[in-house]
Amino acid sequence: MSVVPPSEGGAPGYPAPPSYPASGGGYPPLPGYPVGGPFVGMQMGPAPGVVYAGFWWRVLGYVVDSLVLFVVEAPVTILLLYLPALQFYEAFYQAHPVVPGQQAPVPSLPSDLTGRFLLIGLLGALISALYYGGLVAWQGRTVGQRVVGARVVRVEDGGRLPPGRAFARASIFWGAGVIGVVPLPGLGLVGLLILIIGLLWVAWDQRKQGLHDKLGRSVVVRAAPVFPGYA
């Protein structure tokens, strides 16, 4: 057994510590972890102290955002569209009662109600643009992102998105509303499908970017979790 001399910085009379291979040679890696430790070679986030917001955090944020928009838009939609349409159908079927054994008549909406459908669709698109674009440009996040502790930042330096990029990023939301009011069969379904695929893209993207994040050249981040025993 070797003894550490005082000149080498050790306490006299104590045995020298065993030497371990610096590269881990001779010792098999822990199962499930890359060689060199569990965090070597893994990109935990775009910068120290932050990580990419995961898919389920993003989903929870979108649920909160959808509830906020519903509370804002529902009163206008009900008063301007649903109640007048309900009154129209009620008056029509009172004047044209359904005869048993015959096909019920299908009324055509009057032009004023058709115009209201267009107005409500465009109004919803405007609200979505201001919400998803304006809030991100002004505050860096929506209400739902604030609830889950997330923030939208520029991909190149982590700064706040400028208005142009924020509204371009939001186009997947307000664009679907605009497409939905175009009177072409199936076009509204196409807009909805683009929106769903754009949001689901987060699930398999390396940096958790949806198509709207790529369009705005942005990422959504959260504060890195702090584990017990680590600063």
matplotlib code that plots the C-alpha trace (Angstrom):
import matplotlib.pyplot as plt

x = [0.0, 1.5, 1.5, 1.0, 4.1, 3.3, 4.9, 2.1, -0.6, -2.0, -2.1, 0.9, 0.2, -3.0, -3.1, -3.3, -6.7, -7.1, -6.7, -9.8, -9.8, -10.6, -12.6, -14.5, -12.5, -13.0, -16.3, -19.5, -21.9, -25.1, -27.9, -30.1, -27.5, -24.9, -21.3, -19.9, -23.0, -26.7, -26.5, -23.5, -24.5, -28.1, -29.4, -31.5, -32.6, -31.6, -29.7, -28.7, -31.7, -34.4, -35.8, -38.1, -41.7, -42.9, -45.9, -48.3, -47.3, -48.2, -51.5, -52.4, -51.6, -53.7, -56.7, -56.5, -56.2, -59.2, -61.3, -60.3, -61.2, -64.5, -65.4, -64.6, -66.3, -69.3, -71.5, -71.1, -71.7, -74.8, -76.4, -75.5, -75.8, -77.2, -80.3, -81.4, -80.9, -82.9, -85.7, -85.7, -85.9, -88.6, -90.7, -90.2, -91.3, -94.3, -95.3, -94.3, -95.1, -93.6, -96.0, -95.6, -94.2, -92.8, -89.3, -89.0, -88.4, -84.9, -85.0, -82.3, -80.9, -81.8, -79.0, -78.6, -77.9, -75.5, -73.7, -73.5, -71.8, -69.1, -68.9, -68.5, -65.9, -63.8, -64.3, -63.1, -60.0, -59.2, -59.6, -57.3, -54.7, -54.7, -54.6, -52.0, -50.0, -50.5, -50.0, -46.9, -45.4, -46.4, -46.0, -44.0, -46.7, -50.5, -52.6, -52.3, -48.5, -48.3, -50.3, -47.9, -44.8, -43.9, -42.7, -42.2, -38.7, -36.7, -34.8, -31.6, -31.0, -33.9, -35.3, -39.0, -40.5, -41.1, -44.7, -44.2, -42.9, -45.4, -48.4, -46.8, -46.6, -50.2, -51.4, -52.0, -54.8, -56.3, -55.7, -57.8, -60.7, -60.3, -60.2, -63.3, -65.5, -64.6, -67.8, -66.0, -66.9, -64.3, -62.0, -62.9, -61.9, -58.6, -57.9, -58.8, -56.5, -53.6, -54.1, -54.2, -51.1, -49.3, -49.9, -49.2, -45.8, -44.6, -44.8, -42.0, -39.9, -36.5, -36.9, -40.6, -41.6, -45.0, -45.3, -46.4, -43.1, -41.1, -43.0, -42.2, -38.7, -39.4, -39.2, -41.4, -39.3, -39.9, -37.6, -35.4, -36.5, -34.3, -33.5, -32.9, -29.2, -28.3, -27.9]
y = [0.0, 3.3, 6.4, 9.9, 12.0, 15.5, 17.1, 15.8, 17.6, 14.6, 14.0, 12.0, 8.5, 8.1, 5.7, 7.1, 6.9, 4.3, 5.5, 5.1, 5.1, 8.7, 7.4, 4.8, 2.0, -1.3, -0.4, -1.0, 2.0, 2.1, 0.6, 3.1, 5.9, 7.1, 6.5, 9.2, 9.9, 10.4, 14.0, 13.7, 14.3, 15.2, 18.6, 19.6, 23.0, 25.9, 27.8, 27.3, 27.4, 26.7, 23.7, 23.3, 23.2, 19.6, 18.4, 18.0, 21.3, 22.9, 21.0, 22.2, 25.8, 25.5, 24.2, 27.2, 29.5, 27.9, 28.5, 32.1, 32.6, 30.8, 33.1, 36.2, 35.0, 33.0, 36.0, 37.7, 34.5, 33.6, 37.0, 37.8, 34.3, 31.4, 33.2, 34.8, 31.5, 29.6, 32.1, 31.8, 28.0, 28.1, 30.5, 28.5, 25.1, 26.7, 28.0, 24.7, 21.9, 18.5, 16.0, 12.4, 10.2, 13.0, 14.5, 17.6, 20.8, 22.3, 26.1, 28.3, 30.9, 34.4, 36.6, 38.6, 35.4, 34.2, 37.5, 37.1, 33.7, 35.5, 38.3, 36.0, 34.0, 37.0, 38.5, 35.2, 35.3, 38.8, 37.9, 34.9, 37.1, 39.7, 37.0, 34.6, 37.3, 40.5, 38.9, 37.1, 40.3, 42.4, 39.9, 37.1, 34.6, 33.9, 33.4, 29.6, 29.8, 32.0, 29.3, 26.6, 28.8, 28.9, 31.7, 32.2, 33.4, 34.0, 30.9, 32.7, 34.6, 33.9, 37.4, 38.4, 37.9, 41.1, 41.8, 40.6, 37.2, 37.0, 37.5, 35.2, 32.5, 33.1, 32.7, 29.0, 30.1, 33.1, 31.6, 28.6, 31.0, 32.9, 29.7, 28.5, 31.3, 30.8, 29.3, 26.3, 22.8, 21.1, 24.1, 24.7, 21.1, 21.7, 24.7, 22.6, 19.8, 22.1, 23.5, 20.1, 18.8, 22.1, 21.6, 17.9, 18.6, 19.5, 15.8, 14.6, 17.7, 17.7, 21.3, 20.9, 23.3, 23.2, 24.3, 27.8, 28.0, 27.2, 29.8, 32.5, 31.1, 30.7, 28.1, 27.8, 27.4, 26.8, 27.2, 24.2, 21.9, 22.0, 18.6, 18.2, 18.3, 20.4, 24.1]
z = [0.0, -1.0, 1.3, 0.1, 0.8, 2.3, -0.7, -3.0, -1.0, 0.9, 4.6, 5.8, 6.9, 4.8, 1.9, -1.6, -3.2, -6.0, -9.5, -11.7, -15.5, -16.7, -19.7, -17.8, -19.4, -17.8, -16.2, -18.1, -18.5, -16.5, -18.4, -20.2, -20.0, -22.5, -21.7, -19.5, -17.4, -17.9, -19.2, -21.5, -25.1, -24.3, -25.1, -22.1, -23.4, -25.6, -22.8, -19.1, -16.8, -19.4, -21.2, -24.1, -23.0, -23.6, -25.5, -22.6, -21.1, -24.4, -24.6, -21.1, -22.2, -25.3, -23.2, -21.0, -24.0, -25.7, -22.5, -22.4, -26.1, -25.5, -22.7, -24.9, -28.1, -26.8, -25.7, -29.1, -31.1, -29.1, -29.3, -32.9, -34.5, -32.5, -31.0, -34.3, -36.2, -33.5, -33.8, -37.6, -37.6, -34.9, -37.0, -40.2, -38.8, -37.2, -40.6, -42.3, -39.9, -40.5, -42.0, -40.7, -43.4, -45.5, -45.5, -43.4, -45.4, -45.1, -45.0, -46.5, -44.1, -45.0, -46.4, -43.1, -41.1, -43.8, -43.6, -39.8, -40.2, -42.2, -39.7, -36.7, -38.5, -39.4, -35.9, -34.4, -36.6, -35.6, -31.9, -32.4, -34.1, -31.3, -28.7, -30.0, -31.9, -29.9, -26.5, -27.6, -29.0, -26.0, -23.0, -24.6, -23.8, -23.7, -20.6, -21.0, -21.4, -18.3, -16.3, -17.3, -16.8, -20.5, -22.7, -26.5, -27.5, -30.6, -31.6, -32.3, -29.0, -26.6, -26.9, -27.3, -30.8, -32.8, -33.8, -37.4, -36.4, -33.5, -35.9, -38.5, -35.8, -34.9, -38.5, -37.9, -35.5, -37.2, -40.7, -39.9, -39.0, -42.3, -44.3, -42.5, -43.7, -47.4, -49.0, -50.6, -49.6, -47.5, -47.2, -43.5, -42.8, -44.6, -42.3, -39.2, -40.3, -40.8, -37.4, -35.7, -37.6, -36.7, -33.0, -33.0, -34.6, -31.1, -30.0, -32.3, -32.9, -31.3, -30.1, -29.4, -32.1, -33.8, -37.4, -36.1, -34.0, -37.1, -39.1, -36.4, -35.9, -32.2, -29.4, -26.3, -23.1, -19.4, -16.4, -15.9, -13.0, -9.9, -8.5, -4.7, -3.9, -7.0, -7.1]

ax = plt.figure().add_subplot(projection="3d")
ax.plot(x, y, z, "-o")
ax.set_aspect("equal")
plt.show()
